[in-house]
Amino acid sequence: MMIERNNQLSLIRQCQLLDLSRSSYYYRPQPADDSQLVLLRQMDEQYLKTPQYGARSYATWFRRQGIQVGRKKAASMMRMLGIISIAPKPRTSIPGKKHTVYPYLLKGLTINRPNQVWAADITYVPMEKGFGYLVAIIDWHSRKVLSWRLSNTIDADFCVQALDAAIQIHGCPEIMNTDQGAQFTSTAFIEVLQRHHIQISMDGKGCYYDNIFVERLWRTVKYEHLYAQAFNNLKEVTKVSVFAEHQ
């Protein structure tokens, strides 16, 4: 958490600058029970196969397996996993009201050199007794993972840390492309990009095709590493070779 109690700015002002509600700051998450973790992992695995599924489709999919999950519960689980259906939605061209929507800069662009375009994405990390989130900063041309961070919350802090680390090690890209997730539209993340004069490019919500190689990375990471063994905590995940080589 980037908020400091012993700061000249009030807690209210710090929350405003980070686009964080005060209730989110004071909230202490309750650990999910074992049955909830099983359902989350099942949905996460299915998402890699059917990214077009929405809450209704997941509810139907669970019921076909004899598991009673309603649409509202499925929607809540999707939010917890940070996943969005790629299926077209009505009025998708209308920007959200809570943040600035930056244009998509990659259409028709020839990407032929490193540090021309970076991308960032977040995925769910299953563990034996809980779960976490993984963010990766990737060079679009070389497909190299430039930096990554793990977190047990899905706020913007670990995304900002990953971005700062990538810039410190590899320099600045010309363009940073992300989706419109709250982490990437947060004031803290945007300010890093603006401070380094990096052009900001954003996909439409739920856009799967534009970041297809990032999704391929997640598929490889999960099926070859995360699903192959049970992790007790995020510290154990950092020892996985696919991550350790990028430390």
Secondary structure, DSSP 8 states (H G I E B T S, - for coil): ----SSSSS-HHHHHHHTT--HHHHH-------HHHHHHHHHHHHHHHH-TT--HHHHHHHHHHTT----HHHHHHHHHHHT----S--TTTTS--SSS-------TT----STTSEEEEEEEEEEETTEEEEEEEEEETTT--EEEEEEESS-SSHHHHHHHHHHHHHH---SEEEE-S-TTTSSHHHHHHHHHTT-EEEE--TT--GGGHHHHHHHHHHIIIIITTS--SSHHHHTTSHHHHTT-
